[in-house]
Amino acid sequence: MDALTVAAVAERAGMAVGSIYRRFGDKEGLLLAIQRAFTENLQAEITGRMSAERLRTLRDPAVAVAEAVGAITDSFQAHEALLRVFLLLGIRHEAVRAEGSRVSIEGNRHFTEALRSTPVAHPDPEAALDFAYRLIYATVSHRITQGEFLESDRPLPWTDLRSHLQASVASYLLGAPKGH
């Protein structure tokens, strides 16, 4: 964030520096406005692909789960570069973290609502859906911030990561839980 200057943004946008300050207040206000617009668009993209209405039309619960997992994974991959910026900035800047947390929790609600009619094979379906979302989010966020080879030297391209996540989440949600 320190490398970002209002003067550079104003020059790139063809605007006066004063106009930027009047509209956003300061550099942090500008950054948060960019983050908010980005996360709203990302959330709309994901929600459109995994709407409850759309997923209910799918007869196979495993296909519905795979679609929801794919919506999140594909959208995160498509916006990997900017997501990396905000995920890493959120470590050092509380306002960025808070906005990221807000939209992530909202994403969890959308995921749960989209799969609410799916027959989840757990005593507490809400808790299982919450865990499934956390698993997806943690996995793709880790991939975005750390890359493909941090924990293993074996290749795992995004397409394979997506397939494994879909299978894992479907198995977790739809399979009979052992010991629970």
LUMFIPA-908318 format. One record per residue: x, y, z of N, C-alpha, C in turn; chain; residue number from 1. Coordinates in steps of 0.02 Angstrom, whole numbers, always signed. Atoms other than C-alpha are relative to their C-alpha. Layout:
<nodes>
+--------+--------+--------+--------+--------+--------+--------+--------+--------+------+-------+
!   n_px !   n_py !   n_pz !  ca_px !  ca_py !  ca_pz !   c_px !   c_py !   c_pz ! bati ! tilum !
+--------+--------+--------+--------+--------+--------+--------+--------+--------+------+-------+
!      X !      Y !      Z !      X !      Y !      Z !      X !      Y !      Z !    A !   NUM !
...
+--------+--------+--------+--------+--------+--------+--------+--------+--------+------+-------+
</nodes>
This chain:
<nodes>
+--------+--------+--------+--------+--------+--------+--------+--------+--------+------+-------+
!   n_px !   n_py !   n_pz !  ca_px !  ca_py !  ca_pz !   c_px !   c_py !   c_pz ! bati ! tilum !
+--------+--------+--------+--------+--------+--------+--------+--------+--------+------+-------+
!    +41 !    -59 !     +0 !     +0 !     +0 !     +0 !    +44 !    +62 !     +0 !    A !     1 !
!    -44 !    -58 !     -3 !   +147 !   +116 !    +32 !    +23 !    +22 !    -69 !    A !     2 !
!    -21 !    -18 !    +68 !   +197 !   +109 !   -152 !    -55 !    +35 !    -39 !    A !     3 !
!    +56 !    -32 !    +33 !    +24 !   +169 !   -202 !     -2 !    +73 !    +20 !    A !     4 !
!     +6 !    -71 !    -16 !    +18 !   +358 !   -214 !    -62 !    +27 !    -34 !    A !     5 !
!    +60 !    -32 !    +28 !   -135 !   +464 !   -242 !    +19 !    +37 !    -64 !    A !     6 !
!    -23 !    -37 !    +60 !    -35 !   +568 !   -367 !     +5 !    -47 !    -60 !    A !     7 !
!     -6 !    +49 !    +55 !     +4 !   +413 !   -472 !    -68 !    -23 !    -24 !    A !     8 !
!    +68 !    +21 !    +18 !   -177 !   +357 !   -467 !    -35 !    +55 !    -39 !    A !     9 !
!    +31 !    -57 !    +34 !   -237 !   +531 !   -516 !    +27 !     +8 !    -71 !    A !    10 !
!    -31 !     -6 !    +67 !   -113 !   +539 !   -660 !    -25 !    -54 !    -46 !    A !    11 !
!    +22 !    +57 !    +41 !   -161 !   +367 !   -723 !    -74 !     +7 !    -20 !    A !    12 !
!    +71 !     -9 !    +14 !   -347 !   +411 !   -712 !    -15 !    +64 !    -38 !    A !    13 !
!    +11 !    -63 !    +35 !   -322 !   +580 !   -794 !    -41 !    +48 !    +42 !    A !    14 !
!    +38 !    -42 !    -46 !   -391 !   +668 !   -641 !    +48 !    +43 !    +41 !    A !    15 !
!    -39 !    -41 !    -46 !   -332 !   +803 !   -523 !     +6 !    -36 !    +67 !    A !    16 !
!    -11 !    +31 !    -66 !   -259 !   +745 !   -357 !    -55 !    +22 !    +48 !    A !    17 !
!    +52 !    -25 !    -44 !   -385 !   +855 !   -267 !    -67 !    -36 !    -10 !    A !    18 !
!    +63 !    +37 !    +14 !   -529 !   +764 !   -353 !     +0 !    -68 !    +35 !    A !    19 !
!     -6 !    +65 !    -33 !   -465 !   +598 !   -286 !    -11 !     +9 !    +75 !    A !    20 !
!     +7 !    -11 !    -72 !   -450 !   +668 !   -109 !    -72 !    +18 !    +19 !    A !    21 !
!    +70 !    -18 !    -14 !   -625 !   +746 !   -117 !    -45 !    -61 !     -2 !    A !    22 !
!    +44 !    +58 !     +8 !   -702 !   +583 !   -173 !    +14 !    -55 !    +51 !    A !    23 !
!    -17 !    +57 !    -42 !   -607 !   +459 !    -63 !    +30 !    +18 !    +68 !    A !    24 !
!    -27 !    -22 !    -64 !   -532 !   +562 !    +79 !    +75 !     -8 !     +6 !    A !    25 !
!    -71 !    +13 !     -4 !   -361 !   +480 !    +81 !    +16 !    -65 !    -37 !    A !    26 !
!    -22 !    +60 !    +36 !   -259 !   +336 !    +11 !    -36 !    -63 !    +24 !    A !    27 !
!    +35 !    +59 !    -26 !   -341 !   +209 !   +126 !    -72 !     -1 !    -23 !    A !    28 !
!    +69 !     -4 !    +26 !   -514 !   +270 !    +74 !     -4 !    -22 !    -72 !    A !    29 !
!     -3 !    +21 !    +70 !   -466 !   +247 !   -108 !     +9 !    -76 !     -5 !    A !    30 !
!    -13 !    +72 !     +1 !   -398 !    +73 !    -75 !    -63 !    -40 !    +20 !    A !    31 !
!    +61 !    +35 !    -23 !   -555 !    +22 !    +21 !    -56 !     +4 !    -51 !    A !    32 !
!    +51 !     -6 !    +53 !   -667 !    +88 !   -119 !    +15 !    -49 !    -56 !    A !    33 !
!    -19 !    +48 !    +52 !   -569 !    -16 !   -245 !    -16 !    -71 !    +24 !    A !    34 !
!    +13 !    +67 !    -28 !   -580 !   -169 !   -131 !    -75 !    -14 !     +2 !    A !    35 !
!    +72 !    +10 !     -6 !   -766 !   -145 !   -101 !    -31 !    -14 !    -69 !    A !    36 !
!    +27 !    +10 !    +68 !   -805 !   -129 !   -287 !    +21 !    -69 !    -27 !    A !    37 !
!    -25 !    +65 !    +24 !   -696 !   -280 !   -327 !    -36 !    -57 !    +34 !    A !    38 !
!    +31 !    +56 !    -36 !   -769 !   -391 !   -191 !    -75 !     -5 !    -15 !    A !    39 !
!    +71 !     +3 !    +19 !   -948 !   -343 !   -236 !     -8 !    -34 !    -68 !    A !    40 !
!     +3 !    +32 !    +66 !   -916 !   -391 !   -417 !    +17 !    -75 !     +4 !    A !    41 !
!    -19 !    +70 !     -9 !   -830 !   -553 !   -365 !    -57 !    -39 !    +32 !    A !    42 !
!    +55 !    +33 !    -34 !   -972 !   -597 !   -247 !    -59 !    -10 !    -48 !    A !    43 !
!    +55 !     +6 !    +48 !  -1101 !   -563 !   -383 !    +14 !    -55 !    -51 !    A !    44 !
!    -20 !    +52 !    +47 !  -1005 !   -675 !   -503 !    -10 !    -70 !    +30 !    A !    45 !
!     +7 !    +65 !    -34 !   -999 !   -818 !   -378 !    -73 !    -16 !    +13 !    A !    46 !
!    +70 !    +10 !    -17 !  -1178 !   -796 !   -320 !    -42 !    -17 !    -62 !    A !    47 !
!    +36 !    +15 !    +62 !  -1241 !   -796 !   -499 !     +9 !    -72 !    -22 !    A !    48 !
!    -14 !    +69 !    +21 !  -1158 !   -963 !   -532 !    -27 !    -51 !    +50 !    A !    49 !
!    +23 !    +50 !    -49 !  -1215 !  -1046 !   -370 !    -63 !    +23 !    +35 !    A !    50 !
!    +63 !    -21 !    -31 !  -1387 !   -973 !   -341 !    -39 !    -62 !    +21 !    A !    51 !
!    +41 !    +55 !    -25 !  -1505 !  -1082 !   -241 !    -48 !    -24 !    -54 !    A !    52 !
!    +48 !    +18 !    +53 !  -1630 !  -1078 !   -385 !    +34 !    -44 !    -52 !    A !    53 !
!    -36 !    +38 !    +51 !  -1500 !  -1140 !   -508 !    +20 !    -69 !    +26 !    A !    54 !
!    -23 !    +64 !    -27 !  -1430 !  -1276 !   -395 !    -58 !    -48 !    +14 !    A !    55 !
!    +58 !    +44 !    -13 !  -1604 !  -1341 !   -351 !    -24 !    -35 !    -63 !    A !    56 !
!    +21 !    +33 !    +62 !  -1633 !  -1381 !   -535 !    +43 !    -61 !    -16 !    A !    57 !
!    -44 !    +57 !    +11 !  -1490 !  -1505 !   -530 !    -24 !    -59 !    +41 !    A !    58 !
!    +30 !    +58 !    -34 !  -1556 !  -1677 !   -486 !    +49 !    -37 !    +46 !    A !    59 !
!    -50 !    +37 !    -38 !  -1394 !  -1751 !   -420 !    +32 !    +47 !    +51 !    A !    60 !
!    -30 !    -44 !    -51 !  -1338 !  -1674 !   -253 !    +76 !     +8 !     -9 !    A !    61 !
!    -72 !     -5 !    +11 !  -1156 !  -1713 !   -296 !    +16 !    +50 !    -54 !    A !    62 !
!    -10 !    -49 !    +54 !  -1172 !  -1609 !   -454 !    -12 !    +71 !    +28 !    A !    63 !
!    +13 !    -65 !    -30 !  -1248 !  -1465 !   -354 !    +59 !    +23 !    +43 !    A !    64 !
!    -59 !    -16 !    -42 !  -1103 !  -1472 !   -229 !    +59 !    +18 !    -45 !    A !    65 !
!    -56 !    -13 !    +46 !   -976 !  -1481 !   -371 !     -8 !    +68 !    -34 !    A !    66 !
!    +12 !    -66 !    +31 !  -1057 !  -1329 !   -454 !    +16 !    +57 !    +48 !    A !    67 !
!    -13 !    -51 !    -50 !  -1048 !  -1228 !   -293 !    +75 !     +7 !    +12 !    A !    68 !
!    -72 !     -1 !    -10 !   -866 !  -1276 !   -263 !    +34 !    +30 !    -61 !    A !    69 !
!    -28 !    -27 !    +62 !   -825 !  -1239 !   -445 !    -10 !    +74 !     -8 !    A !    70 !
!    +14 !    -72 !     +5 !   -907 !  -1068 !   -437 !    +50 !    +40 !    +41 !    A !    71 !
!    -48 !    -35 !    -43 !   -796 !  -1015 !   -293 !    +71 !     -7 !    -27 !    A !    72 !
!    -68 !    +13 !    +24 !   -637 !  -1096 !   -359 !    +14 !    +37 !    -65 !    A !    73 !
!    -11 !    -32 !    +65 !   -657 !  -1032 !   -537 !     +4 !    +76 !     +6 !    A !    74 !
!     +1 !    -73 !     -8 !   -698 !   -855 !   -482 !    +63 !    +24 !    +35 !    A !    75 !
!    -62 !    -19 !    -34 !   -551 !   -848 !   -362 !    +59 !     -5 !    -47 !    A !    76 !
!    -55 !     +7 !    +48 !   -435 !   -913 !   -496 !     -1 !    +56 !    -52 !    A !    77 !
!     +6 !    -52 !    +52 !   -500 !   -789 !   -625 !    +24 !    +68 !    +25 !    A !    78 !
!    -19 !    -65 !    -28 !   -461 !   -644 !   -507 !    +59 !     -8 !    +48 !    A !    79 !
!    -55 !    +19 !    -44 !   -306 !   -720 !   -429 !    +47 !    +59 !    +18 !    A !    80 !
!    -49 !    -53 !    -12 !   -190 !   -569 !   -449 !    -26 !    +52 !    +49 !    A !    81 !
!    +26 !    -52 !    -45 !   -302 !   -440 !   -366 !    -20 !    -29 !    +68 !    A !    82 !
!    +15 !    +32 !    -64 !   -362 !   -562 !   -233 !    +63 !     -8 !    +41 !    A !    83 !
!    -63 !     +7 !    -36 !   -180 !   -595 !   -187 !    +18 !    +66 !    +34 !    A !    84 !
!    -15 !    -66 !    -29 !   -155 !   -408 !   -160 !    -41 !    +12 !    +63 !    A !    85 !
!    +43 !    -14 !    -58 !   -304 !   -393 !    -43 !    +10 !    -51 !    +57 !    A !    86 !
!    -12 !    +49 !    -53 !   -271 !   -556 !    +50 !    +64 !    +17 !    +38 !    A !    87 !
!    -64 !    -17 !    -34 !    -91 !   -504 !    +86 !     -4 !    +67 !    +36 !    A !    88 !
!     +7 !    -65 !    -34 !   -136 !   -323 !   +126 !    -41 !     -8 !    +65 !    A !    89 !
!    +42 !    +11 !    -59 !   -266 !   -388 !   +249 !    +39 !    -23 !    +60 !    A !    90 !
!    -43 !    +22 !    -55 !   -126 !   -461 !   +354 !    +25 !    +60 !    +40 !    A !    91 !
!    -30 !    -60 !    -32 !    -57 !   -286 !   +390 !    -49 !    +57 !    +11 !    A !    92 !
!    +46 !    -57 !     -4 !   -208 !   -172 !   +370 !    -69 !    -24 !    +22 !    A !    93 !
!    +62 !    +23 !    -31 !   -358 !   -199 !   +483 !    -61 !    +16 !    -42 !    A !    94 !
!    +59 !    -18 !    +39 !   -481 !   -106 !   +372 !     -8 !    -46 !    -61 !    A !    95 !
!     +2 !    +46 !    +58 !   -436 !   -216 !   +222 !    -21 !    -70 !    +24 !    A !    96 !
!    +19 !    +65 !    -28 !   -449 !   -373 !   +331 !    -73 !     -2 !    +18 !    A !    97 !
!    +70 !     -2 !    -21 !   -617 !   -319 !   +401 !    -47 !     -4 !    -60 !    A !    98 !
!    +42 !     +2 !    +60 !   -690 !   -289 !   +228 !     +4 !    -69 !    -32 !    A !    99 !
!     -7 !    +67 !    +27 !   -620 !   -455 !   +167 !    -39 !    -51 !    +42 !    A !   100 !
!    +37 !    +44 !    -44 !   -694 !   -543 !   +318 !    -75 !     +8 !    -10 !    A !   101 !
!    +72 !    -13 !    +10 !   -863 !   -461 !   +292 !    -25 !    -35 !    -62 !    A !   102 !
!    +23 !    +29 !    +62 !   -876 !   -517 !   +112 !    +10 !    -76 !     +0 !    A !   103 !
!    -11 !    +72 !     -5 !   -806 !   -690 !   +152 !    -57 !    -33 !    +41 !    A !   104 !
!    +56 !    +25 !    -41 !   -938 !   -717 !   +288 !    -64 !     +2 !    -41 !    A !   105 !
!    +58 !     -4 !    +45 !  -1069 !   -658 !   +164 !     +2 !    -56 !    -51 !    A !   106 !
!     -8 !    +56 !    +47 !  -1000 !   -785 !    +40 !    -18 !    -66 !    +32 !    A !   107 !
!    +17 !    +61 !    -37 !  -1018 !   -920 !   +172 !    -77 !     -6 !     +4 !    A !   108 !
!    +74 !     +1 !     -3 !  -1202 !   -872 !   +193 !    -30 !    -19 !    -67 !    A !   109 !
!    +25 !    +16 !    +67 !  -1230 !   -880 !     +4 !    +11 !    -75 !    -15 !    A !   110 !
!    -16 !    +71 !    +11 !  -1145 !  -1051 !     -4 !    -50 !    -44 !    +38 !    A !   111 !
!    +46 !    +39 !    -42 !  -1251 !  -1118 !   +139 !    -71 !     +3 !    -28 !    A !   112 !
!    +68 !     -7 !    +28 !  -1412 !  -1048 !    +65 !     -7 !    -38 !    -66 !    A !   113 !
!     +3 !    +33 !    +65 !  -1371 !  -1115 !   -108 !     -6 !    -76 !     +7 !    A !   114 !
!     +1 !    +73 !     -9 !  -1348 !  -1291 !    -39 !    -47 !    -23 !    +56 !    A !   115 !
!    +45 !    +16 !    -55 !  -1482 !  -1285 !    +96 !    -46 !    -60 !    -15 !    A !   116 !
!    +46 !    +56 !    +16 !  -1596 !  -1408 !     +3 !    +38 !    -64 !    -18 !    A !   117 !
!    -41 !    +60 !    +13 !  -1451 !  -1529 !    -25 !     -2 !    -45 !    +61 !    A !   118 !
!     +3 !    +46 !    -58 !  -1466 !  -1685 !    +85 !    +69 !    -11 !    +30 !    A !   119 !
!    -65 !     +5 !    -33 !  -1313 !  -1659 !   +195 !     -2 !    -55 !    +52 !    A !   120 !
!     -1 !    +60 !    -43 !  -1267 !  -1820 !   +286 !    +39 !    +12 !    +64 !    A !   121 !
!    -31 !    -16 !    -64 !  -1219 !  -1743 !   +453 !    -55 !    +17 !    +50 !    A !   122 !
!    +50 !    -17 !    -50 !  -1312 !  -1721 !   +617 !    -15 !    +75 !     +2 !    A !   123 !
!     +9 !    -73 !     +1 !  -1286 !  -1532 !   +601 !    +19 !    +25 !    -70 !    A !   124 !
!    -15 !    -20 !    +69 !  -1300 !  -1487 !   +416 !    +29 !    +70 !     -6 !    A !   125 !
!    -25 !    -69 !     +3 !  -1270 !  -1301 !   +448 !    +74 !     +2 !    +18 !    A !   126 !
!    -71 !     +3 !    -19 !  -1105 !  -1338 !   +536 !    +41 !    -33 !    -54 !    A !   127 !
!    -36 !    +35 !    +54 !  -1055 !  -1458 !   +397 !     +9 !    +46 !    -60 !    A !   128 !
!     -5 !    -47 !    +56 !  -1092 !  -1327 !   +263 !    +50 !    +55 !    +16 !    A !   129 !
!    -48 !    -51 !    -22 !   -995 !  -1197 !   +363 !    +71 !    -26 !     -6 !    A !   130 !
!    -67 !    +28 !     +6 !   -845 !  -1313 !   +374 !    +20 !     -9 !    -73 !    A !   131 !
!    -15 !    +10 !    +71 !   -856 !  -1356 !   +189 !    +21 !    +66 !    -33 !    A !   132 !
!    -18 !    -65 !    +28 !   -852 !  -1171 !   +144 !    +69 !    +21 !    +24 !    A !   133 !
!    -66 !    -17 !    -28 !   -704 !  -1141 !   +260 !    +55 !    -40 !    -34 !    A !   134 !
!    -50 !    +43 !    +34 !   -612 !  -1287 !   +178 !    +14 !    +27 !    -70 !    A !   135 !
!     -8 !    -27 !    +68 !   -642 !  -1218 !     +3 !    +38 !    +67 !     +3 !    A !   136 !
!    -29 !    -67 !     -5 !   -599 !  -1039 !    +54 !    +74 !     -4 !    +20 !    A !   137 !
!    -69 !     +5 !    -23 !   -442 !  -1088 !   +148 !    +46 !    -29 !    -54 !    A !   138 !
!    -40 !    +32 !    +52 !   -380 !  -1199 !     +7 !    +15 !    +48 !    -57 !    A !   139 !
!    -13 !    -44 !    +57 !   -403 !  -1074 !   -133 !    +37 !    +64 !    +21 !    A !   140 !
!    -37 !    -59 !    -24 !   -342 !   -927 !    -28 !    +74 !    -17 !     +9 !    A !   141 !
!    -69 !    +23 !     -8 !   -186 !  -1026 !    +16 !    +34 !     -5 !    -69 !    A !   142 !
!    -28 !     +6 !    +68 !   -158 !  -1065 !   -169 !    +16 !    +69 !    -28 !    A !   143 !
!     -9 !    -67 !    +27 !   -178 !   -882 !   -214 !    +60 !    +35 !    +33 !    A !   144 !
!    -54 !    -36 !    -34 !    -58 !   -816 !    -82 !    +67 !    -36 !     -1 !    A !   145 !
!    -62 !    +38 !     -6 !    +70 !   -957 !    -80 !    +22 !    -36 !    -64 !    A !   146 !
!    -17 !    +33 !    +63 !    +65 !  -1032 !   -254 !    -10 !    -75 !     +3 !    A !   147 !
!    +13 !    +71 !    +10 !    +61 !  -1210 !   -316 !    +49 !    -46 !    +38 !    A !   148 !
!    -52 !    +46 !    -23 !   +222 !  -1278 !   -240 !    +26 !    +13 !    +70 !    A !   149 !
!    -25 !    -13 !    -68 !   +238 !  -1216 !    -60 !     +7 !    -63 !    +41 !    A !   150 !
!     +1 !    +58 !    -44 !   +194 !  -1379 !    +25 !    +17 !    -66 !    -35 !    A !   151 !
!    -15 !    +61 !    +38 !   +235 !  -1504 !   -114 !    +34 !    +19 !    -65 !    A !   152 !
!    -31 !    -13 !    +64 !   +345 !  -1516 !   -267 !    -38 !    -34 !    -57 !    A !   153 !
!    +43 !    +31 !    +52 !   +209 !  -1613 !   -360 !    -45 !    +53 !    -30 !    A !   154 !
!    +46 !    -48 !    +32 !   +113 !  -1510 !   -487 !    -73 !    -14 !    +20 !    A !   155 !
!    +72 !     +4 !    -13 !    -69 !  -1475 !   -443 !    -32 !    +61 !    -33 !    A !   156 !
!    +30 !    -58 !    +34 !   -141 !  -1359 !   -576 !    -69 !    +15 !    +27 !    A !   157 !
!    +66 !    -22 !    -23 !   -299 !  -1261 !   -539 !    -55 !    -50 !    -18 !    A !   158 !
!    +53 !    +47 !    +21 !   -405 !  -1385 !   -638 !     -2 !    -62 !    +45 !    A !   159 !
!     -3 !    +58 !    -44 !   -345 !  -1530 !   -531 !    -20 !    +19 !    +71 !    A !   160 !
!    +18 !    -24 !    -67 !   -360 !  -1430 !   -370 !    -77 !     +5 !     +4 !    A !   161 !
!    +73 !     -8 !     +3 !   -540 !  -1389 !   -419 !    -34 !    -69 !     +4 !    A !   162 !
!    +30 !    +67 !     +0 !   -581 !  -1573 !   -456 !     +7 !    -35 !    +67 !    A !   163 !
!    -11 !    +32 !    -65 !   -505 !  -1634 !   -293 !    -43 !    +33 !    +54 !    A !   164 !
!    +43 !    -34 !    -49 !   -597 !  -1501 !   -193 !    -73 !    -20 !    -10 !    A !   165 !
!    +70 !    +20 !    +13 !   -761 !  -1545 !   -278 !    -13 !    -70 !    +28 !    A !   166 !
!     +9 !    +69 !    -25 !   -738 !  -1730 !   -238 !     +3 !     -2 !    +76 !    A !   167 !
!     -8 !     +0 !    -74 !   -681 !  -1696 !    -59 !    -61 !    +29 !    +34 !    A !   168 !
!    +57 !    -33 !    -32 !   -822 !  -1577 !    -18 !    -64 !    -41 !    -11 !    A !   169 !
!    +59 !    +43 !    +12 !   -954 !  -1688 !   -100 !     +2 !    -61 !    +46 !    A !   170 !
!     -6 !    +58 !    -44 !   -889 !  -1838 !     -4 !    -14 !    +19 !    +72 !    A !   171 !
!    +10 !    -23 !    -69 !   -886 !  -1740 !   +159 !    -74 !    +15 !    +13 !    A !   172 !
!    +70 !    -20 !    -12 !  -1061 !  -1668 !   +139 !    -50 !    -55 !    -11 !    A !   173 !
!    +51 !    +48 !    +21 !  -1150 !  -1814 !    +58 !    +12 !    -70 !    +26 !    A !   174 !
!    -16 !    +67 !    -26 !  -1060 !  -1966 !   +128 !    -20 !     -7 !    +72 !    A !   175 !
!    +18 !    +11 !    -70 !  -1106 !  -2045 !   +292 !    +60 !    +16 !    +43 !    A !   176 !
!    -57 !    -18 !    -43 !   -996 !  -1964 !   +425 !    +19 !    -58 !    +46 !    A !   177 !
!    -25 !    +54 !    -43 !   -889 !  -2085 !   +523 !    +18 !    +30 !    +69 !    A !   178 !
!    -16 !    -23 !    -67 !   -884 !  -2060 !   +710 !    -31 !    +66 !    +20 !    A !   179 !
!    +32 !    -64 !    -18 !   -997 !  -1907 !   +710 !    -73 !    -10 !    +15 !    A !   180 !
+--------+--------+--------+--------+--------+--------+--------+--------+--------+------+-------+
</nodes>
